[in-house]
Amino acid sequence: MRHPSRSIAYRRRVRLPFLRRPQKPFPEGRHFAVTWGLSDDFGGMTEAMLQRSRAFIRLAGTPVDVITFDHRPDYPELEGRLRTRGDLIDGLRVVNLWDWLRDNPLPGGSLDLARHGFTPLPLDDLGTERRRGDAVLSRERHDDAGQILQVDVYRADGTLLLSDRRDTRERGVKGGRSVVLCDEQGSPVRSWGRIWSLYRAWFDALTAGAPAWMIVDSKTIAPFVLSYRKRNVVTAHVVHASHLQGTERPHGRLRESRRAVFEALDDFDLVALLSDRQLADVTTMLGEHASLSVIPNSRELVAPEVARAPRPRSRGMFLGSLTARKRPAHAIRAVLATTSTDGPPPTLDVYGGGELLDELQSLLIAEDPEHRVVLHGYDRSARQQLGSGSFLVMTSTSEGFPLVLIEAMAAGCLPIVVDVPYGPADIVRDGWNGFLVPSAEPAVVSAAIERLLALPEAEVDAMRRNARTTAEQYDDEAVTRRWAQELHAAARRKKRNALVPRVG
């Protein structure tokens, strides 16, 4: 197995502030981070996107706009909360499609009401409403099964902004779409037969023909960005999880949610995978593609002395959503199955929320009479506890490049992780900076915990130092430099490809 610190292509020898490296300035132009939507309790993908964007601002002086498409009505309040928490900083703002359209005209285009039906919802319709204060921002019509048939969007003054019907007839078949945009008086001015056409018109207005860089993180909106090809816009997609259905590597079956992107990889100017193993597997399955590169997620690491701080050897941590993919019950049962002859039995602090919470509470009532496991729920400050934790248990069925793994190692909290696609094996070297186990079965994970508890203190201290050394390879400075290199390379490829005539 390769030393994990050599698995990344940075191999820097000295640490210099990013802007003091003259050979690779950050790409000029507007920079966008594209996702479907934001929430207060976002997960790892959004955390990675915001961390990357903050690093672009802090290290390269490059503002970033986070682009969202959802109908969430409270974006001003949400943005305020995210700024208070430090998730958004100066230079990082949220630009929502519908709020932008409320404040900006979308010139050009055509109107064809004969083809695109325009039937706004009557004001007394009892459909679902979304409000911002007293103002109705959107209203929905549903069928008996709850499927959305129509969404009407309004400006703050009550005028109709857009009517999006999803049940029109196209060539006599029900299920077509009519998207009609209205002016400030609520009169129709533009229409489309697909929502993607509206998205393209919006992107054109945002970029205004100037150089722009769009990094899309969400797999939901990635197929649209895949189709957006403009000479002035470099498009990149970050794949945050496994592309495979199941764990059969490397010739497994593509996830349906990834198929559109992975069957047209070169329609993105850059596709960033998070680990070397995933790149190798994608290449084995789909062949060489110039657009593919490895750019891991990054973190702003805690101070080195945190990794050296003493902590109870027996304190375990689990940070993640309480979902089937994360398998928290496996981690809990592994800790409960572990005993120690030289000290107290291990404990586990579980931070996270999700649909398995009730099930886990019942499990603890039945199997944890000593209260060795504590369910803390969702807590934004959970990562601050890693410096007092001895080990982190990760029992997921699959990963992309888990940020919490890097955060734990930077804090000296030793990972005990299952070797699943993708991420852990690229970072953890068993017995050197953590423990890599072949299975999430509680007995297997418990054996690794027992190994840790039995080690001499000097060996544990050395492992914590090694974990910190590994984490330093993924700091913001190194990864931001890598992004600069790959975005420049993508722009060069795009320019070369534009000079080659298409055949057929």
Secondary structure, 3 states (H helix, E strand, C coil): CCCHHHCCCCCCCCCCCHHHCCCCCCCCCEEEEECCCCCCCCCHHHHHHHHHHHHHHHHHCCCEEEEECCCCCCHHHHHHHHHHHCCCCCCEEEEEHHHHHHHCCCCCCCCCCCCCCCCCCCCCCCCEEEEECCEEEEEEEECCCCCEEEEEEECCCCCEEEEEEEEEEECCEEEEEEEEEECCCCCEEEEECCHHHHHHHHHHHHHCCCCEEEEECCCCCHHHHHCCCCCCEEEEEECCCCCEECCCCCCCEECHHHHHHHCCHHHCCEEEECCHHHHHHHHHHHCCCCCEEECCCCECCCCHHHHHCCCCCCEEEEECCCCCCCCHHHHHHHHHCCCCCCCCCCEEEEECCCCCHHHHHHHHHHHCCCCCEEEEECCCCHHHHHHHCCEEEECCCCCCCCHHHHHHHHCCCEEEEECCCCCHHHHCCECCCEEEECCCCHHHHHHHHHHHHHCCHHHHHHHHHHHHHHHHHHEHHHHHHHHHHHHHHHHHHHHHHHCCCCCC
